[in-house]
Amino acid sequence: MKNGVVLAILSSLVFSVMNALVKAVSLNIPAAESVFFRSVIGTVIILILMKKKNVTCSTKGRPMLAVRGIMGALYLLAYFYTISKIPLADASILAHLSPFFAVVLASLFLKEKLPKMMHYVLPFFLIGAVLLIKPQQFQSYSVYAFVGVASAFFAACAATSIRYLSRRHHAYEIVFYFLATATVVSVPFMWHSFVVPSPLELFYLVCIGVVSLLGQLFLTSAFTHENIIVVEVTRYIGIVFNAMWGYMFWSEIPDVQTVAGGTIIIAACIVLSRRKPLEMKLRQLISK
């Protein structure tokens, strides 16, 4: 699959499942411990995949691979901590501020510009985001909210490094460095607060590791095939998915504003996913 927008949507869906699992297990398991299990399980699986596909760790570009790993690890720690302290929807909304940071970072370090179609679609994403975020109703302005904003910044840094690395490294290698680094970084944070998980909690933690790896592979592939800003903005659809799980498992009934915002974002994502065919047809009409 080479459609970056579709891959971004799939990654958002998979990560929303991970978010729901993290929220379910966070009642007893500390955030750093969830990060550790997510990372160590993913590391083992990605090593197996790398061996099967004969993908080896290259000797070039290791400093940037390390940066990607550290930024990803800090994002996970901040985001999982935020999920454990405030409502899932609020944590998701804060994390989805990353596109705004990504726009700045991509222009500064990657010299990437918005595709022409994005200029027409971006206002709809912003309208949908405002309807979903409901800034006038947000109730989690606290130190936890600041950690959530920090997670968005770290996510944008990680996304920028992925886009840069995707031109030179295999997706499996990029994911491996991220997960291996997150495993190491999470150990000191959970050292004095480790909780022995129950059988059900252990099952959730294993599921988090497997599901998140799948989402990470989708996301890394999305950055390989599409502009970083397009991918990051498309991921706003993750707010819709999180609202869906909130309704299904925590009886969080979405209001009219949420439904309207979600509908606008989904429609904008569909348009973006068909961006290249639409641009081709537009050129053909102009040439006539």
N, C-alpha and C positions, 0 to 999 in steps of 0.2 A: 504494500500500500504506500503510495507516494503523495497523497493529498494531506498536506500539513494541517489544514483546518480540521479535517475529519479525525486525524490522529490526536489533535489537541482536545477535541470534544470527547473522544474515547478516554483519554487520560483523565479528563475532568470527572467523567462518570466513575471510573475506577477509583480515583482518589476520594471521591465523595463516599464510596463504600468504606474506604479506609478510615475516613473521618468519623463515620458512624460507629465503627468498631472501636476506635480510639476513645470516643465519648463513652461508649458502653463499659470499657475496661477501666476508665480513669477514676471511677468511684473508689477503687482500692489500689490500683497500680500507679506509681508516680510517673510523670511524663518522661523523665530521663530513662526509666526502665522500659517504657514502651518504645522509645527511640532505639534503645539497645537491641531489643528483640527484633524490631522491624529491620534494623540494619544487619545484624549478624545472620539472620535467616536469609535475607536477600543476598548477602555476600556469598554464602555457601551455594545458593542456587545459581547466581551469575557465574561463579567459578566453574560450575558443572557445564553451563551453557557455553562458556568460553572454550572449555576443553573439547566439547563436541564440535564446535565450529572452527577449531584451530585458531582462535583469536588469542594473541599474546600481548603482554604489556610492553609497549614501545619504550625506548630509552629517551625519546625526544618529547619535549613539551611537558615534562613532569611538573615543573613549577605551576603551570596553569591548571594541570590536572589536580594538583594539591589545593589550589585556590578554589576550584570547583567543589572539591570534597569538603573543605572547611566551611564555605558559604552554605552548602547544602546541609551540613550537620548543624550549623547555627540556626538555619531556617527550621529544621525539624524540632530542635530543642525549644525554640521560641513558640512555634506553632502548636506543638503538643501541649506545652505548658498553658498556652492561652485557651485551648480547647478544654483543658481540665478545670479552668477557673471561671469561664464565662459561657453563656449559651452558645451552642454549636453554630447557629446562624450568625451571631455577632462575630465569632472567631473567623468564620469563613469570609465574611464581608471585609474584615480587616486584612486578611491574607490576600484578598483580591484587589488590594490597592497596589499590588506589585506592578501592573502595567504602567502606572504613572512613573514609577522609578525606572522601569525598563526602557521607556521612551527616551529618558535622559541618558541612561547608560549606553544604550544602543547607538545613539547619535554621537556620543563622545568617543566611545572605544571601537565601535564597529562601523561607524559612518553609514549606518543603514537609514533609509528614508521610508516614509509611508508609501505603499503602493497607491496608485491613483484611485482604485476602487475603494480603498480604505478611507479616503477623504469623504466619500459619500456615506459610508456605513458607520463611521466612528460616532457621529452625533446620535445615532440610534442606540449604539452601545452605551453611550453616556446617559441618555434618557432612561434606558432600561436599568442601568446600574443605580441611578438616583432613586428610581421607583423601588428597587429592591433594598437598597441600603437604608432608605427612610432616615436621613440624618436628623430630622426633627423628632424622631422617636427613639434614637439610639440611647441606651441606658447604661452602657458599660464604660463610660469615661472614667478610667482609673489607671493604676499602674499596669494592670493586666492588658488594658487596651493599648498602652504604649508598647508593651512586649509584642502585641499582635501587629502593630505597625512595623516594629523591628523585623518581625518574621517576613513581612511583605518586602522590606528592603533586601533582606538576605536572599529571598526567593528571586528577586530581580537580578541580584548579583550572580546567583547560580545560573539563571537563565541566560544571561549575557555570556558567561564562561562556556556554557554548553554550546551556544551558537558558534562561538569562536572555535571550540575544540572539534565540533562536528565536521568541520572542513578538513580535519587532519587525522582524526582518530575514529575507530569503530565505536558504535553506540555502547556495546558491551563493556569496552574498556572504560569509557566515561562513567557509566553506571557503577562499575566495580570500584573505581577510586572514590566515588561519592559514598557508597555504602561502607566500604572498609574504613574510611576516615570517620564517618558518623559512628561506627562501632567503637572506635578508639576514643573519640571525643566524649561519647556518652558515659563511658565507664566512671570517670571521676565524679560526675554529677549524680550518679545513682549509688555510689560506693557506700554511703552511710544511710541510705534510705531504701535499700532493696527489700522488696516484699515477695515472699514466696507465693507465686500465683496458684490459685485453685485450678483443678482440671479444666473448668469452663473458661477461666481467664487465660490459661495457657493455650487453649484452643483459639481464643480470640487473638492472642498475641501472634500465634503461628499464621493465622489468617491475615493479620495486618502485614506481616512480612511478605507473604506470597502475593497478596493483592497489590501492595504498594510497589513491589518490583515490576509487576505487569504495567501499572500506571507509569512508572518511571521509564520503562522501555518505550511506551507509546509517546511520552512527552519528549524524550531525547530524539526519537525519530521525527517528531513534529518539527523540532528546531532544525533538524537536518534538511527538511524539505520546504521550510517556510520562513519568512521574515519574522524576527523575534517579536516585533510589536504586534503583528497579526496574531501570532500564537498566544501571546499574553492576554490580549484583549478578548480573543475567542474563549479563553478559559473563564470568563465571567459566567459562562453557562454553568459552571460548577456551583454557583450560588443557588441556581434553580434545582440542581440535583440534591444539594444539601437540604433545601426546603422540602423537597419530596420525601427524603428519609425522615425529616423531622415530623412531617404529617403522618407517615406510616407507622413510626415506632414510638414517637413521643407525643402524639396527638396535637402537634403544633399546626393548627389550621391556617393556611395562607389566606390573607385578605385580598381584596380586589386589586390593590396596588401591587402586591407581590405577583399575582397572576398576570397583570398587565405588563409589568417589567420583565417577567420571565418570558412571556410571549414575544415581546419585542426583541429580546436578546437571541432567542431561538431562531426567529426569522432572520436576524442579521447574520447569525452563524451559517444559516443555509445559503444566504447570498454570498458570503465569503467563501464557502466551500466550493461554490460554482464560479469563483472569481475569474479564473483564466478563460473558461469558455465564454463567459459574458463579455470579457474584455475583447476577445477575438471577434465576437459578433459585432461589438461596438465599432471596432476598427473596420470591419467589412462594410458596415452601414455608412461610415464616414467616407470610405474610399469610393463608394458609389455616388 
